[in-house]
Amino acid sequence: MTSSPTEIHLRRRSGLLELAYADGSRYSLSAEFLRVHSPSAEVRGHGQGRSVLQTGKRNVGLTGIEPVGLYAIKLIFSDGHDSGLYSWDYLHELCTHQEEMWQSYLQRLQDTGASRDPVPFHPAIGGKASLSEQVQVITIQPLSPPGS
C-alpha cells in the first residue's frame, strides 16, 4: 500500500522537509537525516550490506525538490547530492521510523570514530555552496492515481 503524502513543504532555510498525510499525521525531516538516509546507490551501496556511512553532513541543506511521476520526489542537497529518488513508501518509512534510524546512524558514527561535522574549510580546496537567506516554502501536492 502506498502512503502518499497530501502535502510536502520544503523549508530551505531551516533545512526541513515537512510532510502531511490524509490521516492527519504530520512529520518534519531534517536535511541531514534525509541526506544520510538517501536511497541512492552512493549511500546504500550496490548490494546488501554495502551501504556507505555518510559523514560530515551536519550542515547540509536542501536546495530543491522535484516531483518524479506520481510516486516519488527527488531532493537536491547543498553538497551537490541529487541522485536519490524518495518514493512515497520510503518517505513514510523515514517519517515513522525516524528516531530509531537516527539513533542507529549516530551509533555507526560512534563505532567508526566518524563525525557529523564537515571537514574544516580550506581556501586552497575551495568553498561550499551557501543557501539563500530567504525562507522559501515549496508545496507539492501529489496527484492520486486514477481510481484511488
Secondary structure, 3 states (H helix, E strand, C coil): CCCCCCEEEEECCCCEEEEECCCCCEEEEEHHHHHHCCCCHHHHCCCCCCCCCCCCCCCCCEEEEEEECCCEEEEEECCCCCCCEEEHHHHHHHHHCHHHHHHHHHHHHHHHCCCCCCCCCECCCECCCCCCCCCCEEEECCCCCCCC
